[in-house]
């Protein structure tokens, strides 16, 4: 006797055995349909196939489908901090991003356009910042230049196209090295060793709206609900109102403030004094102080995770859910120099180092290395990553740019 099969709920199966040769996706058993989907890109399955009919949509909307798919392909714990409520975590988006990032970077030479840009540069580059969904790239160098490139106008196979792609190039944008950058809308913020924080209006052609003087070199900056928070060499954390200037100074550290991250609830600052200070914005006080063996150089905060890169080349994962900020684990990922910058997302963790390399890692506990980029000849001072575009700043008087080829986007 032939085994009976049940078609997808809401769809009709074949009328009798004589039509078995006419099976289609709409008449397959759910288990077989999902097995076929395992061989298709998650983005196509979620964004296209699930919209074909209600039965496909209902079957592919189950979070367990994507949790199982992720665990089969990458057995390590993901996300690296526990998800207490699946309704607060987008498993479909996570699956899309993990597959996309792995596919792009595992074979990046075939999937990514790449350029090491030296044209129009004459000094070490310390900071890069991507804006406008990865279409604008700002950089600051030790010759005090502030440059902004329109990446849509950049021909990645022609270094001379940098001149045509340059939409802003300001000599003596600061009187000291430009060390930090952040942006909000059309406003670009730069912090410098000349002790100034400058507000640049890109919509007005890059004019300076405001300059605010701090007491020492500005090493890290971030926008915070209309204000700006800056960490400086003089151990202070400044809160700046663009209209009124400095409105608050806080001494939370005993050594220079090197890195910063924040959200609606907390401002995190890392210092050469081997600590990370967690400032509770609502309470108006330091909520927690995290002590490290080696001082933090960089941090990435979000998705309930805090990733910290230290001066010895290790990265540290903290569980930041519900204000815990408890250490999960410390990982040696193969860097032999300081971790100068780190970025994490649902799809990857990206680090750079004074050992001249950039590493693309799996975004899981005990992250494996997807690839190591060795295109720079000097220390990599910083990176930024937005909309699958990666930019790097390097002491070899260059900027690195990686972006997906048009035919590599699924």
C-alpha positions as CSV (number, residue, x, y, z in Angstrom):
1,X,0.0,0.0,0.0
2,X,1.4,3.4,-0.9
3,X,2.2,5.7,2.0
4,X,-0.2,8.7,2.3
5,X,1.0,12.3,2.4
6,X,-0.6,15.5,3.4
7,X,-0.2,18.6,1.4
8,X,0.4,22.0,2.9
9,X,-2.5,23.2,5.0
10,X,-5.0,25.2,2.9
11,X,-3.8,23.7,-0.4
12,X,-5.2,20.7,-2.4
13,X,-3.1,17.6,-3.0
14,X,-3.4,15.4,-6.1
15,X,-6.7,13.7,-6.6
16,X,-5.3,10.2,-7.1
17,X,-2.2,8.2,-7.5
18,X,-2.2,8.8,-11.3
19,X,-1.2,12.4,-10.7
20,X,1.8,11.8,-8.5
21,X,4.0,13.1,-11.3
22,X,2.4,16.5,-11.0
23,X,3.6,17.4,-7.5
24,X,4.6,21.0,-7.0
25,X,5.7,23.2,-4.1
26,X,2.1,23.8,-3.2
27,X,1.3,20.1,-2.9
28,X,4.4,18.9,-1.1
29,X,4.2,17.8,2.6
30,X,5.4,20.6,4.9
31,X,8.6,18.7,5.9
32,X,9.7,18.2,2.3
33,X,8.9,21.8,1.5
34,X,11.0,23.1,4.3
35,X,13.8,20.7,3.3
36,X,13.8,22.3,-0.2
37,X,13.8,25.8,1.4
38,X,17.1,24.8,3.3
39,X,18.8,24.9,-0.1
40,X,17.6,28.4,-0.9
41,X,18.8,31.8,0.4
42,X,17.0,32.9,3.6
43,X,16.4,36.3,2.1
44,X,14.6,34.8,-1.0
45,X,12.6,32.4,1.1
46,X,11.5,35.1,3.6
47,X,11.0,38.1,1.3
48,X,9.7,36.4,-1.8
49,X,8.6,32.8,-1.4
50,X,6.7,33.4,1.8
51,X,4.5,36.0,-0.1
52,X,3.4,33.6,-2.8
53,X,0.4,32.3,-0.8
54,X,-1.0,32.2,2.7
55,X,0.1,28.6,3.3
56,X,3.7,29.4,2.5
57,X,3.5,32.5,4.7
58,X,2.1,30.6,7.7
59,X,4.7,27.9,7.5
60,X,7.6,30.2,7.0
61,X,6.5,32.6,9.8
62,X,7.3,30.2,12.5
63,X,10.4,31.3,14.4
64,X,11.4,27.8,15.1
65,X,12.0,27.2,11.4
66,X,14.8,29.9,11.4
67,X,16.2,28.9,14.8
68,X,16.6,25.4,13.6
69,X,18.1,26.5,10.3
70,X,20.7,28.7,12.1
71,X,21.6,26.0,14.6
72,X,22.2,23.5,11.9
73,X,24.5,25.7,9.9
74,X,26.3,27.3,12.9
75,X,26.1,25.1,16.0
76,X,27.8,27.7,18.3
77,X,25.4,29.6,20.7
78,X,23.6,32.3,18.8
79,X,22.8,35.0,19.7
80,X,25.7,34.9,22.1
81,X,23.6,36.2,25.0
82,X,20.4,34.4,25.9
83,X,17.1,35.5,24.3
84,X,14.5,35.4,27.0
85,X,11.6,36.3,24.8
86,X,11.5,35.3,21.1
87,X,9.0,38.1,20.4
88,X,11.8,40.6,21.2
89,X,14.3,39.0,18.7
90,X,13.9,38.9,15.0
91,X,14.9,35.4,14.0
92,X,14.1,35.9,10.3
93,X,16.3,39.1,10.1
94,X,19.0,37.3,12.0
95,X,19.0,34.4,9.6
96,X,19.1,36.7,6.6
97,X,22.0,38.8,7.9
98,X,24.1,35.8,9.0
99,X,23.8,34.1,5.7
100,X,24.4,37.3,3.8
101,X,27.5,38.3,5.8
102,X,28.9,34.8,5.7
103,X,28.4,34.5,1.9
104,X,29.9,38.0,1.2
105,X,33.0,37.6,3.3
106,X,33.8,33.9,3.0
107,X,34.6,34.5,-0.6
108,X,35.0,38.2,-0.5
109,X,37.4,38.5,-3.5
110,X,34.6,37.3,-5.8
111,X,31.7,39.0,-4.0
112,X,33.2,42.4,-3.0
113,X,34.6,45.3,-4.8
114,X,37.7,46.5,-3.0
115,X,40.0,49.5,-3.1
116,X,43.0,50.7,-1.0
117,X,42.7,54.4,-1.6
118,X,45.9,56.6,-1.3
119,X,45.0,59.3,-3.8
120,X,44.4,62.7,-2.3
121,X,45.9,61.6,1.1
122,X,49.3,62.7,2.5
123,X,49.2,61.5,6.1
124,X,48.1,58.7,8.4
125,X,44.4,58.3,8.6
126,X,43.0,57.9,12.1
127,X,39.3,57.7,11.7
128,X,36.6,56.8,9.1
129,X,32.9,57.2,9.3
130,X,30.1,56.0,7.0
131,X,26.9,58.0,6.5
132,X,23.7,57.9,4.4
133,X,23.4,54.1,4.2
134,X,27.1,53.7,3.4
135,X,27.1,56.1,0.4
136,X,29.2,58.8,2.0
137,X,32.6,58.2,3.6
138,X,34.2,60.8,5.9
139,X,37.8,60.5,7.0
140,X,40.2,62.4,9.2
141,X,44.0,62.4,8.9
142,X,47.0,63.7,10.7
143,X,47.5,66.4,8.2
144,X,44.3,68.0,9.6
145,X,42.3,67.2,6.5
146,X,38.6,66.4,6.6
147,X,37.6,64.5,3.4
148,X,34.2,63.2,2.4
149,X,33.8,60.8,-0.6
150,X,30.6,60.0,-2.4
151,X,31.0,56.3,-2.9
152,X,28.3,56.2,-5.6
153,X,30.8,58.2,-7.8
154,X,33.8,56.0,-7.0
155,X,35.0,53.6,-9.6
156,X,36.6,50.8,-7.5
157,X,38.9,49.8,-10.4
158,X,40.2,53.3,-11.0
159,X,42.1,55.0,-8.2
160,X,42.0,58.3,-10.1
161,X,38.2,58.4,-9.6
162,X,38.8,59.5,-6.0
163,X,39.2,63.0,-7.2
164,X,35.8,63.0,-8.9
165,X,34.1,61.3,-5.9
166,X,35.5,63.9,-3.4
167,X,32.6,66.1,-2.4
168,X,34.4,67.9,0.5
169,X,38.1,68.3,1.3
170,X,39.0,70.8,4.0
171,X,42.5,71.7,4.9
172,X,43.1,72.6,8.5
173,X,39.6,71.4,9.5
174,X,41.2,71.2,13.0
175,X,44.5,72.4,14.3
176,X,45.2,68.9,15.7
177,X,44.8,65.3,14.6
178,X,41.1,64.4,13.8
179,X,40.5,61.5,16.2
180,X,36.8,60.8,16.3
181,X,33.7,61.1,14.2
182,X,30.0,60.5,14.5
183,X,26.9,61.9,12.7
184,X,23.2,62.5,12.9
185,X,21.2,63.4,9.8
186,X,23.2,66.0,7.9
187,X,25.4,66.9,10.8
188,X,28.9,65.4,11.0
189,X,30.7,65.7,14.3
190,X,34.5,65.6,14.6
191,X,36.7,65.5,17.7
192,X,40.3,66.5,17.7
193,X,43.6,66.7,19.6
194,X,43.2,70.5,19.3
195,X,40.5,70.1,22.1
196,X,37.6,71.1,19.9
197,X,34.4,69.4,18.9
198,X,33.2,70.7,15.5
199,X,29.7,70.5,14.0
200,X,29.7,70.3,10.2
201,X,26.5,71.0,8.2
202,X,26.7,68.8,5.2
203,X,23.5,70.1,3.7
204,X,25.1,73.5,3.6
205,X,28.2,72.4,1.9
206,X,30.2,71.4,5.0
207,X,30.1,74.7,6.8
208,X,30.8,74.8,10.5
209,X,27.7,75.4,12.6
210,X,29.5,75.3,16.0
211,X,32.8,74.7,17.6
212,X,33.0,73.7,21.3
213,X,36.3,73.8,23.2
214,X,37.0,71.2,25.8
215,X,40.0,71.2,28.2
216,X,42.0,68.5,26.5
217,X,42.2,66.3,23.4
218,X,38.8,64.8,22.4
219,X,39.2,61.1,21.9
220,X,35.7,59.8,21.4
221,X,32.3,61.3,20.7
222,X,28.6,60.3,20.3
223,X,25.3,61.9,19.7
224,X,22.8,61.6,22.5
225,X,19.2,62.8,22.0
226,X,20.1,66.2,20.7
227,X,23.2,66.6,22.9
228,X,26.8,65.3,22.3
229,X,28.8,63.2,24.7
230,X,32.6,63.4,24.4
231,X,35.4,61.6,26.2
232,X,38.8,63.3,26.5
233,X,42.4,62.9,27.4
234,X,41.9,64.8,30.6
235,X,39.8,61.9,32.1
236,X,36.6,63.9,31.7
237,X,33.3,63.0,30.1
238,X,31.6,66.2,28.6
239,X,28.0,66.7,27.8
240,X,27.6,69.3,25.1
241,X,24.5,71.1,24.0
242,X,25.1,72.3,20.4
243,X,23.3,75.6,21.2
244,X,24.8,76.3,24.7
245,X,28.2,74.6,24.7
246,X,29.4,72.4,27.6
247,X,26.6,71.8,30.1
248,X,28.2,69.1,32.2
249,X,31.6,67.7,33.0
250,X,31.9,64.3,34.8
251,X,35.1,62.8,36.1
252,X,34.4,59.0,36.0
253,X,37.9,57.8,35.2
254,X,41.5,58.2,36.5
255,X,43.1,58.0,33.0
256,X,42.2,59.2,29.5
257,X,38.7,58.2,28.1
258,X,39.4,56.1,25.0
259,X,36.1,54.8,23.7
260,X,32.4,55.2,24.2
261,X,29.0,53.7,23.4
262,X,25.5,54.6,24.5
263,X,21.7,53.9,24.2
264,X,18.6,55.4,25.7
265,X,19.5,54.2,29.2
266,X,23.2,54.1,29.6
267,X,26.5,55.9,28.6
268,X,29.5,53.5,28.6
269,X,33.0,54.9,28.6
270,X,36.2,52.9,28.5
271,X,39.5,54.2,29.9
272,X,43.2,53.6,30.2
273,X,42.5,53.1,33.9
274,X,41.4,49.6,33.0
275,X,37.7,50.3,33.7
276,X,34.4,50.7,31.8
277,X,32.1,53.1,33.5
278,X,28.3,52.5,33.0
279,X,26.5,55.8,33.6
280,X,22.7,55.6,34.2
281,X,21.2,58.5,32.4
282,X,17.9,58.4,34.3
283,X,19.5,58.2,37.7
284,X,22.2,60.7,36.8
285,X,25.0,58.6,38.3
286,X,27.5,55.8,37.7
287,X,25.5,52.6,37.9
288,X,28.4,50.1,37.5
289,X,32.1,50.1,37.1
290,X,33.6,47.1,35.2
291,X,37.3,46.4,35.9
292,X,39.4,44.7,33.2
293,X,42.9,43.2,33.3
294,X,43.9,45.2,30.2
295,X,42.5,48.5,29.3
296,X,39.7,48.8,26.7
297,X,40.6,50.3,23.3
298,X,37.2,50.0,21.6
299,X,33.6,48.8,22.2
300,X,30.4,47.9,20.3
301,X,27.1,48.0,22.2
302,X,23.6,46.8,21.1
303,X,21.4,43.8,20.8
304,X,21.8,43.1,24.5
305,X,25.5,42.7,23.9
306,X,28.6,44.7,24.8
307,X,31.8,43.7,22.9
308,X,35.1,45.2,24.0
309,X,38.5,45.1,22.4
310,X,41.5,45.5,24.6
311,X,45.1,46.6,24.2
312,X,46.4,43.0,24.1
313,X,44.3,41.8,21.1
314,X,41.5,40.0,23.0
315,X,37.8,40.7,22.8
316,X,35.4,40.4,25.7
317,X,31.7,39.7,25.6
318,X,29.3,41.2,28.3
319,X,25.7,40.4,28.7
320,X,24.1,43.8,28.6
321,X,20.4,42.7,28.8
322,X,18.4,44.4,31.5
323,X,21.4,46.4,32.7
324,X,23.4,43.4,33.8
325,X,26.8,44.1,32.1
326,X,28.1,40.8,33.3
327,X,31.1,39.2,31.7
328,X,30.2,36.2,29.5
329,X,33.6,35.2,28.1
330,X,36.9,36.5,26.8
331,X,38.2,35.3,23.4
332,X,41.5,35.2,21.7
333,X,40.7,35.6,18.0
334,X,44.2,35.7,16.6
335,X,45.1,39.4,16.7
336,X,48.6,40.1,17.9
337,X,48.2,43.9,18.4
338,X,45.7,46.2,20.1
339,X,42.1,46.0,19.0
340,X,41.7,49.5,17.8
341,X,38.0,49.2,16.7
342,X,35.1,46.7,16.8
343,X,31.7,46.5,15.2
344,X,29.0,43.9,15.8
345,X,25.7,43.2,14.2
346,X,23.3,40.3,13.7
347,X,25.4,39.0,10.9
348,X,29.1,39.5,11.9
349,X,31.6,40.9,14.3
350,X,34.4,43.0,12.6
351,X,37.6,43.9,14.4
352,X,40.8,45.8,13.4
353,X,44.2,45.9,15.0
354,X,47.6,47.5,15.1
355,X,48.8,44.1,13.7
356,X,47.7,45.5,10.3
357,X,44.7,43.1,9.9
358,X,40.9,43.3,9.9
359,X,39.0,40.1,11.0
360,X,35.4,39.2,10.0
361,X,34.0,36.9,12.7
362,X,30.9,34.9,13.3
363,X,28.5,36.8,15.7
364,X,28.3,33.9,18.2
365,X,29.9,32.7,21.4
366,X,33.5,31.7,20.8
367,X,33.4,33.4,17.4
368,X,35.2,31.7,14.5
369,X,37.0,33.7,11.9
370,X,35.2,34.0,8.6
371,X,38.1,35.8,6.9
372,X,41.1,37.9,7.7
373,X,41.8,41.0,5.5
374,X,45.5,41.7,5.1
375,X,45.5,44.4,2.5
376,X,46.9,47.2,4.6
377,X,50.6,47.7,5.1
378,X,50.3,49.7,8.4
379,X,48.4,49.7,11.6
380,X,44.7,49.8,11.1
381,X,43.4,52.7,13.3
382,X,39.7,52.3,12.8
383,X,36.8,50.9,10.9
384,X,33.1,51.6,10.1
385,X,30.5,49.3,8.7
386,X,27.1,50.3,7.3
387,X,24.8,48.6,4.8
388,X,27.4,45.9,3.9
389,X,30.0,48.6,3.2
390,X,33.2,48.4,5.2
391,X,35.7,51.2,5.5
392,X,39.1,51.3,7.3
393,X,41.6,53.9,8.3
394,X,45.3,53.1,8.3
395,X,48.6,54.5,9.2
396,X,50.0,53.6,5.8
397,X,48.3,56.8,4.5
398,X,45.4,54.9,3.1
399,X,41.7,54.2,3.4
400,X,40.3,50.7,2.7
401,X,36.8,50.3,1.1
402,X,34.9,47.1,0.6
403,X,31.4,46.9,-0.8
404,X,29.3,44.2,-2.4
405,X,29.5,43.9,-6.2
406,X,26.1,44.6,-7.9
407,X,25.7,40.9,-8.9
408,X,26.7,39.7,-5.4
409,X,23.6,41.2,-3.7
410,X,20.9,38.6,-3.3
